[in-house]
Amino acid sequence: MSDEIRFDGKVAIVTGAGGGLGRQHALELARRGAKVVINDLGGSVDGSGGSSSAADQVVAEIKALGGEAIANGASVTDDAGVKHLVDQTMDAFGRIDILIANAGILRDKSFSKMEIADVEVVLAVHVMGTIKPAKAVWEIMKAQNYGRIVVTTSSTGLYGNFGQTNYGAAKLGLVGFMNTLKLEGQKNNIRVNAISPVAATRMTENLMPPEMLDKLRPEFVTPGVIYLVSEDAPTGVVLTAGAGVFATAKIFETEGVYLGDKGLSVEAVRDHWAEIENQSGQQSYFQGGEQTAKFFRKMSGQ
């Protein structure tokens, strides 16, 4: 297909768009005709401080390209700030078609050294900082019968990375959020997906050597994100992206074994462990009821 994906007449909010991934997503949307709201608190990587200069700079870049954009400096964790973000967007553009929830912070430490406050603030920014804007735009998207939402997950949430228990809990939490929101959005043409990026940003610059960082530029992730907010987007997908490589990540469940007619016991679980773990015939489910149906099928001997 050679038809260019366009966003003329569409309005997008991108959180954490003052730099890194969010900036690239916003610029590409603007290049393709979207009106873009650049939300950025302008804080440091650990979430402290704040300044609107980063968001203003991206707005200036978009205007230089001939596009339309406005800046917003609200914290995505602040109820009044999120309301202002949505009100400001509606006042300026009259609709909201796209939300890319990209804002995030890091407080990396081993679990032994991590304070509970380090967990709470990371959960607040990543989880509530995605849920609050999503909630604020949800009824608008439902009324329009159109919406595209992308949440940002991570390999830390999907698979784990040392020193990031707080970040991993937040990032897999967002996959759980997406998994139900995709179902609730279906009848109103609201599609919800997740991006799992590997990119050189402020949050990763100290974790990798410079030559590797150059291959992981944020703009190499952006094409995947833009597709996920397009008219033909899928729904309920976790797209992993980095260095121009794209793949999908899925949760699979093995076929398993029914032990109810064999004397259900702890020992039976132990003795059938290889069968429980056997991956042949495993499936990825779109909703929880499919798992329940499998349980009843196994119980009836099929």
C-alpha positions, 0 to 999 in steps of 0.5 A: 500500500502506497497511500500516505497515512494522513491526519488532516482534521485530527487533533492529537495530545502527546504527553511528555512531548518536550523531548525524546520520543514524545517530541518525535511523535508530535513532529511526525503527526504535525507533518502529516496534518494533525493539530498537536497539543504538546504537553510537557511538565519540563521536569528532570528525569526523576520527575523533579522541577518543571518548566514550559520551555521544552514544550514551547520549543516543540510548538515553535518547531511545528509552526516552522513546518507550517503546522498547528500546535499549542503548548501545555505544561500540566503534570499528568498526575494532577487532576486540575492540570489534566482537566485544563489540558483537555479544556485547552485542547477543546477550546483551541481545536474542538475535538480530540482524536488521539492521545499518546501517553508518553510522559514518564520518569525513572527512579532506578535502584535495587529493591533493597535500596528503593524507598516506597516513595520511589515506587509511589511516584513512578506509579503515579506518573506512569500509571495514573499519568496515563489513566487520568488523561485517558479518562479525561478524553474518553467521553469526548472520543465516545461522543465522536465515535472515534479515538486512538490511544497509545500507552507506553509500556517497556521491556522492563514490564514485559520481561524485567530489568534489574533495578527497576521493580517500580518501573516494571510494575507501572509498565506492565500495569499499563498493559492491563489497563489497555487490555480492558480499555480496548474492549470497552472502546470497540463499539465506539471505534476507539482503539487502544494499543501499547508501544514498548520502545527502545530508544536513546532518550534522557531516560536511557542515555546513561545506560548504553554506550554512545555508538549504540545510542546513535542506532536507537534514535527516538525517530526510529520508534515513531513510525510504529506509534503513528501507525497505532494512532492511524485510522486503520490501527489495530487494537489491543496490540503491544508493539515493540520498537527500536533501531527500526525493528518492529515486533509484537509482544503477546501473553500466551497461555499453555493448554494445561491439564485438568487434574480434577478427575485425577485426585486434585492435590499439591503433589498432582500439580508437581507431578504434572508440571511438565504438562502444565508448562508444555507450550504446544497448543498455547494461545494468546487470548483477546479477553478473559472469558476465552480463558474461562471457556478453556477451563470448562472445555478441559473439565468436560474432557475435550 
